[in-house]
């Protein structure tokens, strides 16, 4: 994969070359992402980011989702991506080892003319996702294992490709845009459990938009930034990184490995463990008072993102199997409310957290919350109960149903938009493939009581 090949793929692939099933999967990803973002718009990271964009008094021509605020497109991309990632409820792509859709949707809707057809928007999304997956493969596991937050690093490039296509850049302009994007590529795993994690996603979306805009106006960057010595792969990769990745669209990343959609609003590293805990508790009628210990097995690197063993905040708790497993047992569910500050400090939860153990399991290669399997054992005063979760909840192998997805979207949006408006927005998004333009979605993405958007 050379920079020139990537640029040609993005700018030259016609919309009708993107399979209908790919568009359908992209539509579902957009629905999930916008739902997460509207809910996340009420979280502190998003509220602080909104205050920032209000303070700079930028041109008010692009909506900030879930609010009446309008700002400049790049700043809207910034805030909307922060909102989308604030709850850690957004989707994942195994080949990326990160969250693909938030930078794409936030930057893409900021760049897209409202007169753009839904099909054209979704085609650009599929192409951007393709770039995310292929660059993730090129960089390899070492990029993430060295501490880079790949949602932010590769997300900057995928957002650049989506916005570049929507701004009608030619091959040379997009190659320059990718060079500019490299100047903004950053983000660390160490920030997980803080507001800076969602900032990193917001920065990727904004940087992608700015890179494409500047390149369209004649701004230059290195036009072979992927493959030159000292370029992206050489600087951000390791000895296992390679430009020899599968050809674009053979198969499409949206098909293989496909997008994974979260059932629970926490790091995906917890999800197979949570599925195992729920299964054992329900099957055997286990009560918290019966538990001696909970053992969660992790293949190599599978708990890399779970950096908090003794979380003190709701954000830290999202990256803690100790907390998530304890909350699952005590509450019988894991919801947005599970990560309120008061919930994290409940004495009963803290006591059970002390009984949760991480157990290293042997395995060849590098695993994650969306790659591999997880063994869970609950030891009680009455016996030992164990299970293996082979498939990640929300994966193509263990998918959420259409009803699950609908419930998730409405659960995320109704408190912000109201029931009627949330259902109308969902209906508009479900019809996105055939939509003549994006106007209805832009109108409905803000609360009615704060004023309709023209």
C-alpha positions, -999 to 999 in steps of 0.1 A, spaced: 0 0 0 15 33 -12 2 68 -5 -7 71 -41 -27 39 -41 -47 50 -11 -54 84 -25 -65 70 -59 -88 45 -42 -105 72 -21 -110 98 -49 -116 75 -79 -139 48 -65 -174 56 -78 -203 55 -54 -220 27 -73 -189 5 -67 -197 3 -30 -220 -27 -24 -255 -22 -11 -248 -44 19 -218 -22 27 -240 9 26 -265 -8 49 -238 -16 74 -225 19 72 -260 33 78 -263 11 109 -229 24 121 -240 60 115 -272 54 135 -253 39 164 -227 67 164 -251 95 163 -271 79 191 -240 76 213 -231 112 205 -264 127 213 -263 110 247 -227 119 252 -235 156 245 -247 159 281 -215 146 295 -188 169 310 -162 165 283 -188 176 256 -201 204 277 -166 218 284 -158 215 247 -189 234 238 -180 262 261 -146 263 244 -161 267 209 -186 293 222 -157 312 236 -139 315 202 -171 328 185 -164 310 153 -187 313 122 -220 297 133 -228 276 102 -225 239 114 -247 222 141 -234 207 173 -254 176 178 -278 175 207 -277 213 213 -288 246 197 -251 256 192 -237 263 158 -200 268 151 -174 265 124 -173 230 107 -139 220 121 -150 230 157 -183 211 152 -164 180 142 -143 184 173 -172 187 197 -193 161 180 -165 135 181 -159 142 218 -196 137 224 -196 105 204 -166 90 224 -174 104 258 -194 74 270 -172 48 254 -203 33 239 -193 37 203 -184 9 179 -151 -9 172 -132 -24 143 -108 -53 151 -84 -45 122 -81 -10 135 -80 -20 172 -100 11 179 -132 30 173 -137 39 136 -170 56 133 -169 86 156 -141 105 137 -157 95 104 -192 107 113 -182 138 131 -158 150 104 -180 137 76 -211 155 86 -191 187 91 -177 185 56 -208 172 37 -230 198 20 -266 194 32 -276 188 -4 -254 157 -6 -273 124 -11 -274 99 17 -258 73 -6 -228 96 -14 -223 102 23 -224 65 32 -201 57 3 -175 81 17 -180 65 51 -173 31 37 -141 43 20 -129 61 51 -135 29 72 -116 10 46 -86 33 51 -89 29 89 -88 -9 87 -60 -11 62 -38 14 81 -45 -4 113 -32 -36 96 -2 -18 82 8 -4 116 1 -37 134 -4 -45 170 29 -29 180 15 6 174 -12 2 201 10 -18 224 36 10 225 8 32 239 -6 50 208 -44 55 209 -51 43 174 -87 57 173 -69 91 173 -38 84 153 -53 64 124 -86 82 129 -70 114 118 -62 98 84 -95 81 79 -113 114 87 -90 131 62 -100 106 36 -137 109 42 -137 147 43 -113 148 13 -138 128 -8 -167 149 4 -147 181 -5 -140 166 -40 -102 167 -36 -82 152 -65 -55 127 -60 -27 152 -55 -47 173 -31 -56 143 -10 -19 131 -9 -10 166 5 -39 164 29 -25 131 43 8 148 48 -9 176 67 -28 150 87 4 134 98 14 167 114 -16 163 138 -15 126 145 -13 119 182 -31 103 212 -21 80 240 -36 50 257 -24 65 290 -53 90 288 -79 62 290 -102 69 319 -99 106 315 -117 133 294 -85 134 273 -95 101 257 -126 116 240 -105 148 233 -82 126 212 -111 114 191 -123 150 187 -88 161 177 -87 134 150 -120 145 135 -111 182 136 -76 175 122 -90 155 94 -114 183 84 -87 209 85 -62 188 66 -86 184 37 -97 220 37 -61 233 37 -51 209 9 -81 220 -12 -68 256 -9 -33 247 -20 -16 239 14 10 212 10 24 183 31 46 154 22 27 137 -6 41 102 1 37 103 39 28 66 44 57 50 26 87 73 26 115 68 52 105 86 83 69 86 72 38 73 91 45 36 90 82 39 98 77 65 126 46 51 142 51 14 136 76 -12 147 96 -40 131 64 -59 123 47 -30 105 43 -34 68 29 -18 37 20 -52 23 -16 -54 34 -46 -69 16 -58 -49 -14 -85 -22 -9 -120 -36 -9 -108 -72 -12 -126 -79 11 -141 -46 23 -132 -39 60 -169 -33 67 -175 -70 58 -143 -86 72 -138 -82 101 -168 -60 102 -180 -34 128 -186 -45 164 -214 -27 182 -213 -23 220 -240 -36 243 -225 -19 274 -211 16 277 -175 7 287 -143 -4 271 -147 -34 249 -119 -52 269 -146 -58 295 -173 -72 273 -165 -109 269 -158 -109 307 -192 -93 313 -210 -117 291 -194 -146 311 -204 -131 344 -240 -125 333 -242 -160 320 -230 -177 352 -250 -155 376 -282 -161 357 -276 -198 350 -267 -207 386 -285 -180 406 -253 -167 421 -256 -139 447 -229 -115 456 -228 -127 492 -220 -163 479 -189 -152 459 -154 -161 470 -137 -149 439 -143 -140 402 -116 -151 379 -114 -134 344 -90 -150 320 -72 -127 295 -52 -138 265 -20 -119 258 -27 -81 255 -64 -86 258 -66 -64 289 -42 -38 276 -68 -11 276 -81 -19 311 -56 3 328 -76 9 360 -77 -18 387 -89 5 415 -110 32 397 -120 63 415 -142 79 388 -168 68 364 -145 73 335 -118 52 351 -144 25 359 -151 21 322 -115 7 319 -117 -17 349 -129 -53 347 -127 -53 385 -155 -26 387 -175 -38 357 -177 -74 369 -187 -64 404 -214 -40 391 -227 -67 368 -232 -91 398 -247 -66 422 -270 -47 398 -277 -75 373 -270 -50 345 -244 -25 332 -259 8 320 -250 44 317 -260 49 353 -234 23 363 -207 48 357 -220 76 379 -195 87 405 -217 76 434 -222 41 418 -184 36 416 -180 42 453 -207 20 467 -193 -1 496 -209 -33 483 -193 -28 449 -159 -20 464 -160 -51 485 -167 -73 456 -141 -57 434 -115 -71 459 -126 -105 448 -121 -100 410 -89 -115 397 -73 -112 363 -58 -145 351 -33 -146 323 -40 -172 297 -15 -186 272 -19 -177 235 1 -170 204 -1 -134 191 -18 -103 204 -54 -102 214 -79 -75 224 -115 -70 235 -126 -78 200 -101 -105 191 -99 -138 210 -120 -154 237 -124 -150 275 -127 -176 303 -147 -166 334 -149 -186 366 -170 -177 397 -160 -195 429 -187 -196 455 -191 -212 489 -211 -238 471 -189 -246 442 -170 -234 411 -188 -224 379 -170 -215 346 -177 -206 310 -158 -196 279 -171 -167 258 -159 -174 223 -174 -144 206 -174 -107 215 -209 -94 222 -220 -71 194 -196 -88 169 -209 -102 136 -207 -137 153 -228 -125 182 -247 -95 168 -272 -72 184 -306 -76 169 -325 -49 151 -346 -45 182 -314 -42 203 -300 -15 181 -333 4 181 -335 2 219 -299 14 222 -305 44 199 -337 55 216 -323 49 250 -294 73 241 -315 100 225 -349 103 240 -338 122 271 -321 148 249 -344 150 219 -377 139 233 -394 106 223 -411 119 191 -380 137 178 -358 107 186 -381 84 167 -383 107 137 -345 110 136 -342 72 138 -366 69 109 -347 95 88 -314 77 95 -329 43 86 -338 58 52 -304 74 46 -294 52 17 -323 65 -4 -323 101 10 -319 128 -16 -301 150 9 -290 153 45 -313 182 55 -338 162 76 -311 146 96 -294 179 103 -328 194 114 -336 166 137 -302 161 154 -309 190 178 -336 192 205 -368 208 194 -371 230 225 -338 247 216 -350 257 182 -353 239 149 -324 241 125 -330 254 90 
